[in-house]
Amino acid sequence: MRKKRVLILSEGFGSGHTQAGHALAAGLKRKNPHIRTKVLELGSFLNPTVAPLILSAYRMTVNASPALVGHFYRRKYEKPVGRLTRLALHKMFYQHAVDVIAQLQPDLIVCTHPIPSAIVSYLKLATGLDVPLCTLITDYDAHGSWMSPGVDQYLVSAPEVKALLVQRGVAPAKIQVTGIPVHPDFWSKQEKVSAREELGLKNMPTALVMGGGWGLLFSEELLAKLASWREEIQIVCCMGSNEKLAARLRAHPALQHPNIKVIGFTQEIGKWMDASDLLITKPGGMTCTEGMAKGIPMLFFESIPGQEEKNREYFVQHGFGAELHSPDVLDDWFATLRSRHAASSQGQPKLAIRQNGYRPDRCAGAVISLLHPSAAPARVRLQTGPAEQRAN
C-alpha cells in the first residue's frame, strides 16, 4: 500500500516558518512513521541564485529599518495576496512549482508561509491542480497575506486567530485551532536538575537568553544588567547561527564569569529550556510556542513591529510572560528566581504556562486526520471538487 505523502512548503523570511515545517514533519513521523514528508523552501529550491539575494535584502531591512517592516505589515494587514501578485510571483520565481509538485505527488500540501500558499492557490485555480492545500499560520495574528482562495483548511495558533479569519469571510468549518507545531523534543519536559547536570550547568537559578539568529544586538545597558546578577543567577546566551554575535559576547569583559555561558547553534534547545527558570527572547512565534510547551515563563524584548508585536501582545495578555520594556524589569524577575530557588530547588515565578488548552502534538494529529478524512470529524474533511468551488 502506498504511503501517504505530505509536502510542506515554506520560505526563509524569518526562521520560524521553516522551523515550523520541520517540527510538523518530525511530529508526523513520531505519530505515524508510515507518513512520508518533504520540507522545501520553495523559492530557494527553484531559484537558488536569486532567492538568497532577496532574503539578504530582507534581513538587512529588518535589522536596519524595523519600523519600515512594521509600516508595510500594517498597510497590507487586511489585504490577501492579489490575483495579479500571485501571477507575477509565479511567472518570476515559481513557474516550475507545478513540476515539483507533480514529481513528488503529495496527498496533501501544507504551507507554513504565505507566499507558497498563494502560489499553490494560484496553481489550483489556474491549472486545476487537485491536491488539498492546508495553510498553517505560524504567528498569533492573521495578516491578510495568509488568505488565499484555494486554501482548503487553515490550521491556526489560537481562537483569536480563527476569529480574525472568520471576520474576513473564511468559513469556520475551514479553520482548526491546533496551535503551532513544535518538535517532539518539546512534547515532554525533563526534570530541571538532571537537565542542568547533562548540560554541565550548576544547580542554581538559570535564565536562558535567545535571539541572536537574525543579527540582534544587545544594548550595553541590558548586558550590564545581566552581568550585575552573575553571582546569583546563571545566564545562558544562545545566539543560534550568529557566530559573530556569539564571539562578541564571549569577549565582552562583563560576561567573563563562570556563571555566564554563551552558546551558538544547538539542536538541544529543548533541553536548555528544561534547565532554565526563565526565557528572555524576541517574541517569534516558534520560540514563544516552544517556551509555552516547556512551561517556562518568558520576558520579551526587541519586538519587530508587526507580527512580533502581535505575538508579544498575545503571550502577555494570556499570562505567559511580560514585556522587558526596561532592563530594570530584570531586577524583579531575577529577585523572584533567587527567592524561589532558596525555598525550593524546583521553584519558578508563578505563571501558568500550560493553559488555553495548548497540546504540542495536536497540529500533527490534525494533519493526519486530513490525510484520512473518512476517519476524521466532518468539519475537517477536505473538499476535492473543482478549485473554483473552493474559493472563499
N, C-alpha and C positions, 0 to 999 in steps of 0.2 A: 504494500500500500504506500502511495506517495506521501512523503512527509509534508505537512503544511509549511508554507514559506511566508515569512514576514519581511518586507523590505522597509527599513527605517531610514528616512531621508532627513538630512539636516543641512546646516551651513555653519561656517566658523565665525559668524559675527557674535562674539560672546561665547565663552567656553561652555556655558550651561546647556545650550541646545544639543550639541553633540554628546555631551556628557549624559544628558537625559536619555538619548538614544541608546547609548551603550548600557546604561543602567537598565533600561527596559529589556534589551536583548538578554542581559545576564539574568534578569528576573524571569523571563520566559523560559530560558534554559533550566533554571532552578525548578520551576513549577512543572515544566513538561519538556524533558530532554529530546523529545521527538520533533519539536518545532525547530525549523531552520531559520536563522535570522541573518540579515546582512545590513550593516550600518554604513551609509555613504554620506559624505558631504558632497552633494550632487554637483554644485557649481565647480568646486575644486577638482572633482573627478573628471568633469567634462572639459574644463578649461584650466589645466594645471599651470599655465603660464600667466594668464590674466588674473585669475582668482586671488592669488597671493598679493598682487599689487592692490587690488580693491580692498582686501582685508587689512593690509598695512595702512592704507589711507584711512580706513575706518578707525583703526586703533589710534592713529595719530589724532584724529578728530576727538575721540573720546577723552584722550589724555590732555590735549591742548585746549579744547573748547567744549567742555561738558555741557555748558549752557546751550550751545547750538544744538547738541543732540537732543536736549530736552525740548527745545523750541520745535524741532521737526516732529518729535513724538506727539506733542500736544496739538500741533497744527493738523496732523493726519489722524488724530485719535479716533474719530468716528467713521473714518472712511476705509472701506475694504480696498484691496488692490484692484484697480480698474481693469476692464477688459483690454484696453489698449496697452496698459502697462504689462499685463500678463503676456500679451502677444509680443511686445518688444523684448521682454526678458527671454521668451522662448527663442526668438529669432537670433538674438545676440549671444546668448550663453547656453541655452538649454535645447537646442534643436535636435540633439541626439538623445534626449532623455527617453523618448518613447522606445528607442532601440535598446537602451539599457534595461528598461522595464520588460520588454519582450524577451530579452535574453535571460533575465533572472526568473521570469514567470512567477511573480509573487501571488499568493492568495489574498494578501492584504498589504496595503501601503500605509505606513504610519509616518506622518511628518511632524518633526519637533521644531520646525522653523517656518515662519510664514511664507518665505519665498518658494521652497519646493512644494508647499501646499498649494500655492497659487498656480504653479506650473503644472502639477498633476491635475488640478481642477481644470485648467485650460485644455489639457490633453483629453480629458474625459468629455468635455463639451464640444471640442473641435474635431476630435478624431474618433470618438466612440470608444475610447479605451474603457474597458469594462472590468476594472479592478476596484474593489471597495477602498475608499480613501478615508482614513481616520487622522484627524489633526489633534495633536497633543499640545496644549498650551502650557508652556513651561515657566510662566510667571503667575503672580497673584493679581493679575489685571488682564483685561481683554482689549488690547489695541485693535482697531478696526482692520488692520492688515492681516489678522489671523482668519478673517472671514472670507471664504471663497464659495461660490455656488455649487461646486462639485463635491464638497465635503459630505460624506455620509454620516459621520459620527465625530463629535467633539469630546475629548477627554480633558477635563479641567481640574484645576487645583483646589477650588473651594466653591461653596454655594454662591458667594458673591460674584464670582466669575460667570457662573451659569446664569445668574440674574441679568448680568450685563448683556450676554448673548441673546437671551430671550427678549430683552428690551429692544434689541436691534433687529429682531424679526426671525431669529433661529427657532425652530420648533423645539419645545422642551424635550420631546422624545429623542431628539438627535444629540442630546448633551448628557454625559455622565460625569458626576463628581467623583473622581477616582484618586485625587491627589497626584502630585508629581512623582514619577517613579524614582527610586534610589536603588543603588546597587545592593544585592543581597547582603553584603558586608554590613549594611546599616539596618537590616531587618531585626537584629538582636543586639543586645548590649552586654559587653564584657564587664566583669567586676573591676572597679576602679583600681584597686591596689595591684591586682595581677597585671592589668594593662600597663601601669607605670613600671612595674618590675620588668616586663618584657621589653619596654622601650628604653630602659636604662634611666628612668626618671626617679627622683626622690618621692617619697610618700608625703607630700605636702600640698597645700592649696595650689592649683595649677590653672593658668589661663592660656588658651590657645588663640593666637592672633593669625588671621588669614587675610589674603587679599592682594598678594603681590604679582599674580599671574599676568595682569594687564598693565603693569608699569606703575602701580600705586606707589606714591612717595609719601612716607610717613613724615609728619611735621616734627620738628625738633622738640616742640612743646609736648607732643604725645610721647615721643621716645623718652624724654626726661621724666615724665610722669610714670611710665612703665618702669624705668630703671630705679626710680625712688623707692619702689616696693620690692626690690630684688632680694632683700634679706628675708622677706616673709611670704612672697608669692613666687612660685616657679612659673616662668614665662617661656612659652614655645612660640616662635615666629615661623610660620610656614609660608614660604614665598613662592611655592609652586615652581613653574618653569622660569621664573625671573631670576636667573643666576646673578645678574648684575646687581639687583637689589639685595639679594641674599649676601653677596660679598661685601656690599656696603654696610649692611647691618652687622656682619661678623667683625668688621674692622672698626665699628663705632666704639669709641672709648667708654661710653656709659653702659654699653652692653657686654663688657668684658667681665663676666661673672659666672660662677658655676651654676647658678640658678636660672640662667638665661641661655636658651638653646635656639639656634637658627637652622632651619632645615629647608631644603629645596623640594623638588617634586617627590612625592611619595604615593605609593598605592595602598598605604595603610592609614589613610586619613581617618577612617572609622575608628581605628584603634587609638589614634591620638585624641579623638573626641572622647572616647571612653575614659581616657586617662585624665581628662580635664574637667574642671568645675565650671568654666565659663568660656564662651566662644566670642571673640571680638572680630568682627568681619564686615566686609561690604555686604549689602543685602541682595546678593544674587539669588535668584530663585532656587537653584540647585543647592547651594551651600546652606541656605536657610532651611530647606526641606531636610537635608541630611542632619543638621543640628536638631531639628524638631524630632526626627526619627530616633535620634540618640538620647533625647530628653535632656539636652544641655541648654541652659539659659544663654541668651545672646545679647551683645551690645553691637549696635550698627553705626558705622561711620562712613564718611566719604560716599554718600549715595549719589550715583549718576542720575541727573534729572531724567524723569521718565519712568521706565518700568522699575528701576531700583527704588525710587521713591515710593512707588505704589507697593512694592514688596515690603519695604520697611513699615509703611503705614499699616499693612495687614498684620504683620507679626507683632507690632507694638500694641495695636488695638485688641488683639486676641491674647495678650499676656505672655507671649513667647520671649519677649526681650524688651529692650529700651534703646532709645537713641543716645549715642555718645556725642552729644552736642558740644561737650566741653571736656577737656582732659580731666577736669576736677570730678566728673562723674565717676571716674575710676576709683577715686578715694572711697566713696561709699560702697561700691561693689567689692573692692579688694578688702575693705574692713569687714564686710559681711562674710567673705570667704574665710578670712582669718579666724573670726569668732566661731563660725560653724565648724571649721576643722578642729578647733580647740575642743569643742563639745563632742564632736563625733567625726571619725575619720571618713565617714560616708556623707557628711553634710554638704549642702549646696544652697544657694539662695532660693527662697520659697517662690518658685514659679511653676505652674502646672503646664508642662510642655506637651505631654501626650493627651491632647484634648481635641475637641472638634471632630472626633471620630477618625482621625488620620490613621490609616494602616499602610505601611510601606509596601506591602505586596499586592495591594488592591488593583493598581493600574495594570500589572501583568495579568492578573486574573481576568480583568475586563477585556483585555486584548484576546486572551484565549477564548472567552465567550464569543467574541466577534468572529473568531475563526470557526466556531462550531455553533452557528446561530440556532440550530434545531434544539440545542440543549440549553440555550440562554433564554432569559425572560424576553417577552415580545418587544419590550421597549428598546432593546439593544440590537435587534436583528437588522442587518444592513440590507438595503434595497439593492437590487441588481438590474433594475429596469433601465430604460433609456436615460441617458445623462440629463437631458432637458427636464425630465420629470423630477429629478433630484435637486434641482436648483432651489435656493431659498426663495 
